[in-house]
Amino acid sequence: LCGCQLLRGLPHRPTLPTMMDVAAAFGGGLLIRQTLEEIKLPQLRRVCEETLTFKLSVRAVAASVPALAKPGWMSRQRPRLEVSIGEAQKETELADYEEGGSSGSGSSACSSKDCPWRFGDTLTFKVGLKEVLGPGVRLKLRALSDIMLGPVQLQMSRLDEVGEACVDLRRRALPGCVPRRNATGPEAWESPVLVVPLSHVKGGVVGDAQCLGQAVA
Protein backbone atom coordinates (compact mmCIF):
# COMPACT_ATOMS: atom_id res chain seq x y z
CA LEU A 1 0.00 0.00 0.00
CA CYS A 2 2.81 2.41 0.82
CA GLY A 3 4.53 1.52 -2.39
CA CYS A 4 1.38 2.37 -4.27
CA GLN A 5 1.10 5.75 -2.62
CA LEU A 6 4.68 6.53 -3.53
CA LEU A 7 4.14 5.75 -7.12
CA ARG A 8 1.08 7.96 -7.19
CA GLY A 9 3.04 10.90 -5.86
CA LEU A 10 5.80 10.72 -8.55
CA PRO A 11 5.27 12.80 -11.76
CA HIS A 12 4.99 10.86 -15.02
CA ARG A 13 7.98 11.41 -17.30
CA PRO A 14 8.08 9.99 -20.86
CA THR A 15 10.98 7.76 -21.59
CA LEU A 16 13.67 8.82 -24.07
CA PRO A 17 12.47 6.56 -26.92
CA THR A 18 8.95 8.02 -26.67
CA MET A 19 10.21 11.62 -27.03
CA MET A 20 12.34 10.67 -30.01
CA ASP A 21 9.36 9.03 -31.72
CA VAL A 22 7.29 12.23 -31.32
CA ALA A 23 10.11 14.36 -32.71
CA ALA A 24 10.53 12.03 -35.65
CA ALA A 25 6.81 12.07 -36.41
CA PHE A 26 6.69 15.87 -36.26
CA GLY A 27 9.72 16.17 -38.51
CA GLY A 28 8.24 13.70 -40.99
CA GLY A 29 4.97 15.62 -41.10
CA LEU A 30 6.81 18.88 -41.72
CA LEU A 31 8.83 17.29 -44.52
CA ILE A 32 5.71 15.87 -46.18
CA ARG A 33 4.00 19.27 -46.00
CA GLN A 34 6.95 21.06 -47.57
CA THR A 35 7.17 18.43 -50.31
CA LEU A 36 3.47 18.73 -51.17
CA GLU A 37 3.72 22.52 -51.30
CA GLU A 38 6.58 22.26 -53.78
CA ILE A 39 4.62 19.98 -56.11
CA LYS A 40 2.73 22.00 -58.75
CA LEU A 41 -0.51 20.15 -59.27
CA PRO A 42 -2.54 20.79 -62.47
CA GLN A 43 -5.34 23.28 -61.99
CA LEU A 44 -8.69 22.20 -63.39
CA ARG A 45 -11.22 24.75 -64.55
CA ARG A 46 -14.34 24.70 -66.64
CA VAL A 47 -13.90 25.59 -70.29
CA CYS A 48 -15.93 28.64 -71.24
CA GLU A 49 -17.92 27.86 -74.37
CA GLU A 50 -18.04 31.52 -75.31
CA THR A 51 -14.30 31.47 -76.01
CA LEU A 52 -14.50 28.58 -78.48
CA THR A 53 -14.41 29.83 -82.06
CA PHE A 54 -14.14 28.42 -85.57
CA LYS A 55 -13.72 29.81 -89.08
CA LEU A 56 -16.79 30.02 -91.27
CA SER A 57 -16.41 30.65 -95.00
CA VAL A 58 -19.36 31.98 -96.98
CA ARG A 59 -19.11 31.52 -100.72
CA ALA A 60 -21.30 33.66 -102.96
CA VAL A 61 -21.90 31.72 -106.16
CA ALA A 62 -24.49 33.42 -108.33
CA ALA A 63 -27.70 35.44 -108.32
CA SER A 64 -30.77 36.12 -110.39
CA VAL A 65 -31.83 39.78 -110.18
CA PRO A 66 -34.79 40.56 -112.47
CA ALA A 67 -34.58 44.28 -111.60
CA LEU A 68 -31.13 44.53 -113.18
CA ALA A 69 -31.16 44.50 -116.95
CA LYS A 70 -28.62 42.83 -119.15
CA PRO A 71 -25.51 45.05 -119.33
CA GLY A 72 -25.47 47.34 -122.35
CA TRP A 73 -22.56 48.71 -124.35
CA MET A 74 -22.78 52.08 -122.60
CA SER A 75 -24.28 51.68 -119.11
CA ARG A 76 -24.94 48.87 -116.71
CA GLN A 77 -25.76 48.00 -113.12
CA ARG A 78 -23.84 45.26 -111.35
CA PRO A 79 -24.78 43.67 -108.02
CA ARG A 80 -22.55 43.42 -104.96
CA LEU A 81 -23.33 41.27 -101.93
CA GLU A 82 -22.73 42.39 -98.35
CA VAL A 83 -22.39 39.60 -95.78
CA SER A 84 -22.57 40.25 -92.02
CA ILE A 85 -22.09 37.84 -89.10
CA GLY A 86 -22.25 39.40 -85.66
CA GLU A 87 -20.29 42.65 -85.78
CA ALA A 88 -18.15 41.58 -88.74
CA GLN A 89 -19.11 42.78 -92.21
CA LYS A 90 -17.56 42.01 -95.61
CA GLU A 91 -18.40 42.59 -99.26
CA THR A 92 -17.89 40.68 -102.46
CA GLU A 93 -16.54 42.10 -105.68
CA LEU A 94 -19.00 43.28 -108.31
CA ALA A 95 -20.63 40.34 -110.06
CA ASP A 96 -20.09 39.61 -113.76
CA TYR A 97 -22.90 38.87 -116.17
CA GLU A 98 -22.65 35.51 -117.91
CA GLU A 99 -25.20 34.01 -120.25
CA GLY A 100 -25.38 30.32 -121.02
CA GLY A 101 -26.30 27.05 -119.39
CA SER A 102 -23.13 26.19 -117.48
CA SER A 103 -23.09 25.55 -113.75
CA GLY A 104 -19.83 26.28 -111.99
CA SER A 105 -20.96 24.82 -108.66
CA GLY A 106 -22.40 21.55 -109.96
CA SER A 107 -25.98 22.54 -109.06
CA SER A 108 -28.69 23.14 -111.65
CA ALA A 109 -30.14 25.85 -109.40
CA CYS A 110 -27.00 27.95 -109.97
CA SER A 111 -26.67 27.61 -113.73
CA SER A 112 -25.79 30.78 -115.59
CA LYS A 113 -29.06 30.46 -117.50
CA ASP A 114 -31.12 30.88 -114.31
CA CYS A 115 -28.57 32.95 -112.35
CA PRO A 116 -26.57 35.01 -114.86
CA TRP A 117 -24.84 37.21 -112.26
CA ARG A 118 -21.73 35.30 -111.16
CA PHE A 119 -19.76 36.07 -107.99
CA GLY A 120 -17.34 33.31 -106.99
CA ASP A 121 -16.13 35.16 -103.86
CA THR A 122 -15.37 33.43 -100.55
CA LEU A 123 -15.63 35.50 -97.36
CA THR A 124 -14.21 34.06 -94.12
CA PHE A 125 -15.45 34.98 -90.64
CA LYS A 126 -14.45 34.09 -87.08
CA VAL A 127 -17.56 32.65 -85.43
CA GLY A 128 -18.32 31.75 -81.82
CA LEU A 129 -21.29 30.62 -79.77
CA LYS A 130 -22.69 34.16 -79.70
CA GLU A 131 -22.84 34.31 -83.50
CA VAL A 132 -24.31 30.80 -83.80
CA LEU A 133 -27.15 31.64 -81.42
CA GLY A 134 -27.62 35.10 -82.95
CA PRO A 135 -29.60 36.17 -86.02
CA GLY A 136 -27.23 34.28 -88.34
CA VAL A 137 -25.79 35.35 -91.68
CA ARG A 138 -27.29 38.64 -92.87
CA LEU A 139 -27.24 39.25 -96.62
CA LYS A 140 -27.74 42.57 -98.41
CA LEU A 141 -27.67 42.92 -102.18
CA ARG A 142 -26.90 46.29 -103.72
CA ALA A 143 -26.41 47.45 -107.31
CA LEU A 144 -23.65 49.79 -108.47
CA SER A 145 -24.03 51.75 -111.71
CA ASP A 146 -21.19 52.41 -114.12
CA ILE A 147 -20.94 54.01 -117.56
CA MET A 148 -18.73 52.81 -120.40
CA LEU A 149 -17.32 55.50 -122.71
CA GLY A 150 -15.26 53.55 -125.19
CA PRO A 151 -12.21 52.15 -123.39
CA VAL A 152 -12.95 54.31 -120.32
CA GLN A 153 -15.14 52.98 -117.51
CA LEU A 154 -16.73 55.51 -115.14
CA GLN A 155 -18.00 54.04 -111.90
CA MET A 156 -20.77 55.97 -110.14
CA SER A 157 -20.71 56.11 -106.38
CA ARG A 158 -24.45 55.62 -105.94
CA LEU A 159 -25.61 52.26 -104.67
CA ASP A 160 -29.19 51.09 -105.15
CA GLU A 161 -30.68 48.72 -102.61
CA VAL A 162 -32.03 45.49 -104.08
CA GLY A 163 -32.95 43.08 -101.29
CA GLU A 164 -31.94 41.42 -98.07
CA ALA A 165 -32.21 38.08 -96.28
CA CYS A 166 -31.01 36.21 -93.20
CA VAL A 167 -29.77 32.61 -92.99
CA ASP A 168 -30.12 30.84 -89.63
CA LEU A 169 -26.78 29.26 -88.81
CA ARG A 170 -28.00 26.96 -86.04
CA ARG A 171 -31.10 25.61 -87.79
CA ARG A 172 -30.29 25.76 -91.50
CA ALA A 173 -26.66 26.26 -92.48
CA LEU A 174 -24.68 24.22 -89.93
CA PRO A 175 -26.96 21.13 -89.74
CA GLY A 176 -26.45 20.58 -93.47
CA CYS A 177 -22.66 20.47 -93.26
CA VAL A 178 -20.87 17.20 -94.04
CA PRO A 179 -17.17 16.41 -93.55
CA ARG A 180 -14.88 17.03 -96.52
CA ARG A 181 -11.39 15.62 -96.17
CA ASN A 182 -8.53 17.63 -97.52
CA ALA A 183 -5.28 15.77 -98.17
CA THR A 184 -3.18 18.92 -97.83
CA GLY A 185 -4.91 20.54 -94.86
CA PRO A 186 -7.16 20.04 -91.84
CA GLU A 187 -10.56 18.42 -92.07
CA ALA A 188 -13.33 20.81 -93.07
CA TRP A 189 -17.12 20.68 -93.03
CA GLU A 190 -19.11 21.87 -96.02
CA SER A 191 -22.79 22.48 -96.74
CA PRO A 192 -24.55 22.11 -100.09
CA VAL A 193 -25.44 25.19 -102.09
CA LEU A 194 -28.21 27.11 -100.33
CA VAL A 195 -30.73 28.99 -102.45
CA VAL A 196 -31.64 32.09 -100.44
CA PRO A 197 -34.49 34.33 -101.66
CA LEU A 198 -33.99 38.02 -100.94
CA SER A 199 -36.92 40.19 -99.86
CA HIS A 200 -37.64 43.67 -101.14
CA VAL A 201 -36.45 46.60 -99.01
CA LYS A 202 -37.99 50.04 -98.80
CA GLY A 203 -36.69 52.20 -101.62
CA GLY A 204 -35.07 49.24 -103.37
CA VAL A 205 -35.18 48.60 -107.10
CA VAL A 206 -37.76 46.18 -108.49
CA GLY A 207 -38.38 44.68 -111.90
CA ASP A 208 -41.27 45.63 -114.16
CA ALA A 209 -42.87 42.20 -113.81
CA GLN A 210 -42.25 42.02 -110.05
CA CYS A 211 -45.30 40.94 -108.02
CA LEU A 212 -46.06 41.93 -104.45
CA GLY A 213 -44.42 39.55 -101.98
CA GLN A 214 -42.21 37.96 -104.63
CA ALA A 215 -38.48 37.63 -103.99
CA VAL A 216 -36.42 40.30 -105.73
CA ALA A 217 -33.35 38.04 -106.09
ABEGO torsion letter per residue (X at the ends): XAAAAAAAABBBBBBAAAAAAAAAAAAAAAAAAAAAAABBBBBBBBBBAAABBBBBBBBBABBBBAABBBBBAABBBBBBBBBBBEABBBBBBBBBBBBEABBAAGBAAABAAABABBBGBBBBBBBBAAAAABAEBBBBBBBBBBBBBEABBBBBABBBBABBBBBBAAAAAAAABBBBBBAABBBBBBBBBBBBBBBBBBGBBBBAABBBGBBAX
